[in-house]
């Protein structure tokens, strides 16, 4: 997910700063969701295992 196009060379300093910021936010957000889904899968698996047993 690129927030700003690379074509905007005019405001390159601000563009790169914005891109870095958004990439950082995007990585945080993605890691959060991956962690959440992983935790949900583990929890679901444990509950499923306990209910079957």
Biopython code that builds the backbone (N, CA, C, O; Angstrom):
import numpy as np
from Bio.PDB.StructureBuilder import StructureBuilder

atoms = [
    (1, "UNK", "N", (0.844, -1.194, 0.000)),
    (1, "UNK", "CA", (0.000, 0.000, 0.000)),
    (1, "UNK", "C", (0.877, 1.240, 0.000)),
    (1, "UNK", "O", (1.497, 1.571, 1.011)),
    (2, "UNK", "N", (0.928, 1.927, -1.140)),
    (2, "UNK", "CA", (1.693, 3.169, -1.218)),
    (2, "UNK", "C", (0.723, 4.326, -1.088)),
    (2, "UNK", "O", (-0.254, 4.420, -1.832)),
    (3, "UNK", "N", (1.000, 5.207, -0.134)),
    (3, "UNK", "CA", (0.096, 6.318, 0.136)),
    (3, "UNK", "C", (0.253, 7.425, -0.893)),
    (3, "UNK", "O", (-0.740, 7.983, -1.359)),
    (4, "UNK", "N", (1.496, 7.748, -1.254)),
    (4, "UNK", "CA", (1.752, 8.817, -2.208)),
    (4, "UNK", "C", (2.550, 8.270, -3.386)),
    (4, "UNK", "O", (3.469, 7.473, -3.197)),
    (5, "UNK", "N", (2.204, 8.692, -4.597)),
    (5, "UNK", "CA", (2.918, 8.201, -5.780)),
    (5, "UNK", "C", (4.358, 8.692, -5.822)),
    (5, "UNK", "O", (4.685, 9.756, -5.298)),
    (6, "UNK", "N", (5.204, 7.900, -6.452)),
    (6, "UNK", "CA", (6.628, 8.246, -6.573)),
    (6, "UNK", "C", (6.839, 9.378, -7.569)),
    (6, "UNK", "O", (7.915, 9.975, -7.616)),
    (7, "UNK", "N", (5.803, 9.676, -8.375)),
    (7, "UNK", "CA", (5.903, 10.713, -9.403)),
    (7, "UNK", "C", (6.073, 12.102, -8.792)),
    (7, "UNK", "O", (6.606, 13.002, -9.441)),
    (8, "UNK", "N", (5.630, 12.278, -7.565)),
    (8, "UNK", "CA", (5.693, 13.594, -6.922)),
    (8, "UNK", "C", (7.118, 13.906, -6.481)),
    (8, "UNK", "O", (7.453, 13.790, -5.302)),
    (9, "UNK", "N", (7.942, 14.298, -7.424)),
    (9, "UNK", "CA", (9.341, 14.602, -7.120)),
    (9, "UNK", "C", (9.451, 16.033, -6.594)),
    (9, "UNK", "O", (10.404, 16.364, -5.889)),
    (10, "UNK", "N", (8.472, 16.886, -6.937)),
    (10, "UNK", "CA", (8.479, 18.285, -6.512)),
    (10, "UNK", "C", (8.649, 18.436, -5.014)),
    (10, "UNK", "O", (9.505, 19.197, -4.563)),
    (11, "UNK", "N", (7.840, 17.717, -4.226)),
    (11, "UNK", "CA", (7.947, 17.775, -2.764)),
    (11, "UNK", "C", (8.513, 16.479, -2.252)),
    (11, "UNK", "O", (7.889, 15.781, -1.453)),
    (12, "UNK", "N", (9.723, 16.157, -2.728)),
    (12, "UNK", "CA", (10.298, 14.848, -2.419)),
    (12, "UNK", "C", (10.597, 14.689, -0.942)),
    (12, "UNK", "O", (10.410, 13.606, -0.388)),
    (13, "UNK", "N", (11.067, 15.765, -0.282)),
    (13, "UNK", "CA", (11.429, 15.674, 1.139)),
    (13, "UNK", "C", (10.193, 15.313, 1.951)),
    (13, "UNK", "O", (10.224, 14.391, 2.767)),
    (14, "UNK", "N", (9.099, 16.049, 1.724)),
    (14, "UNK", "CA", (7.872, 15.781, 2.474)),
    (14, "UNK", "C", (7.293, 14.425, 2.064)),
    (14, "UNK", "O", (6.776, 13.684, 2.900)),
    (15, "UNK", "N", (7.387, 14.108, 0.765)),
    (15, "UNK", "CA", (6.843, 12.841, 0.271)),
    (15, "UNK", "C", (7.527, 11.666, 0.950)),
    (15, "UNK", "O", (6.865, 10.737, 1.413)),
    (16, "UNK", "N", (8.869, 11.708, 1.011)),
    (16, "UNK", "CA", (9.583, 10.588, 1.620)),
    (16, "UNK", "C", (9.251, 10.501, 3.107)),
    (16, "UNK", "O", (9.108, 9.407, 3.653)),
    (17, "UNK", "N", (9.128, 11.652, 3.757)),
    (17, "UNK", "CA", (8.776, 11.651, 5.184)),
    (17, "UNK", "C", (7.396, 11.052, 5.374)),
    (17, "UNK", "O", (7.185, 10.232, 6.268)),
    (18, "UNK", "N", (6.454, 11.463, 4.531)),
    (18, "UNK", "CA", (5.091, 10.924, 4.619)),
    (18, "UNK", "C", (5.086, 9.431, 4.329)),
    (18, "UNK", "O", (4.412, 8.654, 5.005)),
    (19, "UNK", "N", (5.854, 9.041, 3.305)),
    (19, "UNK", "CA", (5.907, 7.620, 2.933)),
    (19, "UNK", "C", (6.482, 6.787, 4.077)),
    (19, "UNK", "O", (5.959, 5.723, 4.408)),
    (20, "UNK", "N", (7.569, 7.288, 4.678)),
    (20, "UNK", "CA", (8.168, 6.569, 5.809)),
    (20, "UNK", "C", (7.159, 6.429, 6.939)),
    (20, "UNK", "O", (7.002, 5.356, 7.522)),
    (21, "UNK", "N", (6.475, 7.539, 7.240)),
    (21, "UNK", "CA", (5.477, 7.536, 8.311)),
    (21, "UNK", "C", (4.383, 6.519, 8.023)),
    (21, "UNK", "O", (4.042, 5.704, 8.879)),
    (22, "UNK", "N", (3.826, 6.572, 6.794)),
    (22, "UNK", "CA", (2.727, 5.667, 6.459)),
    (22, "UNK", "C", (3.179, 4.219, 6.383)),
    (22, "UNK", "O", (2.441, 3.310, 6.762)),
    (23, "UNK", "N", (4.413, 4.003, 5.884)),
    (23, "UNK", "CA", (4.918, 2.631, 5.847)),
    (23, "UNK", "C", (5.055, 2.084, 7.261)),
    (23, "UNK", "O", (4.729, 0.926, 7.521)),
    (24, "UNK", "N", (5.541, 2.926, 8.175)),
    (24, "UNK", "CA", (5.681, 2.508, 9.570)),
    (24, "UNK", "C", (4.306, 2.178, 10.151)),
    (24, "UNK", "O", (4.132, 1.153, 10.810)),
    (25, "UNK", "N", (3.333, 3.056, 9.902)),
    (25, "UNK", "CA", (1.973, 2.830, 10.412)),
    (25, "UNK", "C", (1.399, 1.544, 9.820)),
    (25, "UNK", "O", (0.766, 0.750, 10.515)),
    (26, "UNK", "N", (1.637, 1.355, 8.512)),
    (26, "UNK", "CA", (1.114, 0.203, 7.795)),
    (26, "UNK", "C", (1.697, -1.086, 8.367)),
    (26, "UNK", "O", (0.982, -2.073, 8.539)),
    (27, "UNK", "N", (3.004, -1.074, 8.661)),
    (27, "UNK", "CA", (3.665, -2.255, 9.224)),
    (27, "UNK", "C", (3.100, -2.546, 10.609)),
    (27, "UNK", "O", (2.816, -3.699, 10.936)),
    (28, "UNK", "N", (2.935, -1.490, 11.436)),
    (28, "UNK", "CA", (2.359, -1.657, 12.777)),
    (28, "UNK", "C", (0.978, -2.283, 12.675)),
    (28, "UNK", "O", (0.651, -3.227, 13.394)),
    (29, "UNK", "N", (0.166, -1.734, 11.759)),
    (29, "UNK", "CA", (-1.210, -2.186, 11.580)),
    (29, "UNK", "C", (-1.239, -3.634, 11.122)),
    (29, "UNK", "O", (-2.021, -4.444, 11.620)),
    (30, "UNK", "N", (-0.352, -3.953, 10.143)),
    (30, "UNK", "CA", (-0.306, -5.318, 9.612)),
    (30, "UNK", "C", (0.134, -6.295, 10.691)),
    (30, "UNK", "O", (-0.454, -7.367, 10.835)),
    (31, "UNK", "N", (1.173, -5.933, 11.457)),
    (31, "UNK", "CA", (1.654, -6.800, 12.539)),
    (31, "UNK", "C", (0.564, -7.014, 13.577)),
    (31, "UNK", "O", (0.400, -8.117, 14.097)),
    (32, "UNK", "N", (-0.191, -5.939, 13.879)),
    (32, "UNK", "CA", (-1.293, -6.028, 14.838)),
    (32, "UNK", "C", (-2.323, -7.039, 14.367)),
    (32, "UNK", "O", (-2.759, -7.895, 15.138)),
    (33, "UNK", "N", (-2.719, -6.942, 13.081)),
    (33, "UNK", "CA", (-3.724, -7.868, 12.555)),
    (33, "UNK", "C", (-3.205, -9.294, 12.473)),
    (33, "UNK", "O", (-3.938, -10.241, 12.761)),
    (34, "UNK", "N", (-1.928, -9.456, 12.076)),
    (34, "UNK", "CA", (-1.344, -10.803, 12.005)),
    (34, "UNK", "C", (-1.329, -11.424, 13.404)),
    (34, "UNK", "O", (-1.660, -12.597, 13.580)),
    (35, "UNK", "N", (-0.938, -10.613, 14.398)),
    (35, "UNK", "CA", (-0.930, -11.084, 15.785)),
    (35, "UNK", "C", (-2.321, -11.447, 16.269)),
    (35, "UNK", "O", (-2.521, -12.465, 16.932)),
    (36, "UNK", "N", (-3.291, -10.586, 15.922)),
    (36, "UNK", "CA", (-4.676, -10.808, 16.347)),
    (36, "UNK", "C", (-5.236, -12.084, 15.733)),
    (36, "UNK", "O", (-5.867, -12.892, 16.413)),
    (37, "UNK", "N", (-4.992, -12.252, 14.424)),
    (37, "UNK", "CA", (-5.488, -13.445, 13.730)),
    (37, "UNK", "C", (-4.807, -14.703, 14.274)),
    (37, "UNK", "O", (-5.448, -15.737, 14.463)),
    (38, "UNK", "N", (-3.481, -14.596, 14.524)),
    (38, "UNK", "CA", (-2.741, -15.730, 15.083)),
    (38, "UNK", "C", (-3.261, -16.118, 16.451)),
    (38, "UNK", "O", (-3.454, -17.298, 16.741)),
    (39, "UNK", "N", (-3.491, -15.102, 17.304)),
    (39, "UNK", "CA", (-4.001, -15.360, 18.653)),
    (39, "UNK", "C", (-5.398, -15.962, 18.571)),
    (39, "UNK", "O", (-5.723, -16.883, 19.321)),
    (40, "UNK", "N", (-6.218, -15.452, 17.673)),
    (40, "UNK", "CA", (-7.570, -15.972, 17.485)),
    (40, "UNK", "C", (-7.554, -17.425, 17.025)),
    (40, "UNK", "O", (-8.353, -18.246, 17.477)),
    (41, "UNK", "N", (-6.625, -17.726, 16.114)),
    (41, "UNK", "CA", (-6.511, -19.096, 15.601)),
    (41, "UNK", "C", (-6.101, -20.053, 16.717)),
    (41, "UNK", "O", (-6.656, -21.144, 16.846)),
    (42, "UNK", "N", (-5.121, -19.635, 17.525)),
    (42, "UNK", "CA", (-4.648, -20.467, 18.640)),
    (42, "UNK", "C", (-5.768, -20.673, 19.648)),
    (42, "UNK", "O", (-6.014, -21.794, 20.093)),
    (43, "UNK", "N", (-6.449, -19.581, 20.007)),
    (43, "UNK", "CA", (-7.542, -19.642, 20.979)),
    (43, "UNK", "C", (-8.667, -20.531, 20.449)),
    (43, "UNK", "O", (-9.220, -21.357, 21.176)),
    (44, "UNK", "N", (-8.997, -20.344, 19.160)),
    (44, "UNK", "CA", (-10.037, -21.160, 18.532)),
    (44, "UNK", "C", (-9.661, -22.634, 18.538)),
    (44, "UNK", "O", (-10.496, -23.496, 18.812)),
    (45, "UNK", "N", (-8.399, -22.917, 18.233)),
    (45, "UNK", "CA", (-7.921, -24.292, 18.222)),
    (45, "UNK", "C", (-8.005, -24.934, 19.597)),
    (45, "UNK", "O", (-8.412, -26.089, 19.729)),
    (46, "UNK", "N", (-7.614, -24.173, 20.629)),
    (46, "UNK", "CA", (-7.663, -24.683, 22.010)),
    (46, "UNK", "C", (-9.105, -24.949, 22.414)),
    (46, "UNK", "O", (-9.412, -26.006, 22.965)),
    (47, "UNK", "N", (-9.991, -23.998, 22.146)),
    (47, "UNK", "CA", (-11.406, -24.172, 22.490)),
    (47, "UNK", "C", (-12.006, -25.371, 21.755)),
    (47, "UNK", "O", (-12.751, -26.163, 22.333)),
    (48, "UNK", "N", (-11.664, -25.487, 20.469)),
    (48, "UNK", "CA", (-12.149, -26.593, 19.643)),
    (48, "UNK", "C", (-11.673, -27.928, 20.208)),
    (48, "UNK", "O", (-12.445, -28.882, 20.306)),
    (49, "UNK", "N", (-10.393, -27.985, 20.580)),
    (49, "UNK", "CA", (-9.794, -29.192, 21.151)),
    (49, "UNK", "C", (-10.471, -29.560, 22.467)),
    (49, "UNK", "O", (-10.764, -30.728, 22.721)),
    (50, "UNK", "N", (-10.718, -28.540, 23.310)),
    (50, "UNK", "CA", (-11.338, -28.782, 24.619)),
    (50, "UNK", "C", (-12.790, -29.236, 24.474)),
    (50, "UNK", "O", (-13.252, -30.090, 25.230)),
    (51, "UNK", "N", (-13.504, -28.671, 23.512)),
    (51, "UNK", "CA", (-14.915, -29.052, 23.331)),
    (51, "UNK", "C", (-15.026, -30.469, 22.806)),
    (51, "UNK", "O", (-15.932, -31.206, 23.195)),
    (52, "UNK", "N", (-14.103, -30.865, 21.916)),
    (52, "UNK", "CA", (-14.158, -32.217, 21.343)),
    (52, "UNK", "C", (-13.797, -33.250, 22.407)),
    (52, "UNK", "O", (-14.364, -34.342, 22.439)),
    (53, "UNK", "N", (-12.861, -32.902, 23.266)),
    (53, "UNK", "CA", (-12.427, -33.827, 24.310)),
    (53, "UNK", "C", (-13.394, -33.743, 25.473)),
    (53, "UNK", "O", (-13.221, -34.442, 26.471)),
]
sb = StructureBuilder()
sb.init_structure("model")
sb.init_model(0)
sb.init_chain("A")
sb.init_seg("    ")
for serial, (resi, resn, name, xyz) in enumerate(atoms, 1):
    if name == "N":
        sb.init_residue(resn, " ", resi, " ")
    sb.init_atom(name, np.array(xyz, "f"), 0.0, 1.0, " ", f" {name:<3s}", serial, name[0])
structure = sb.get_structure()
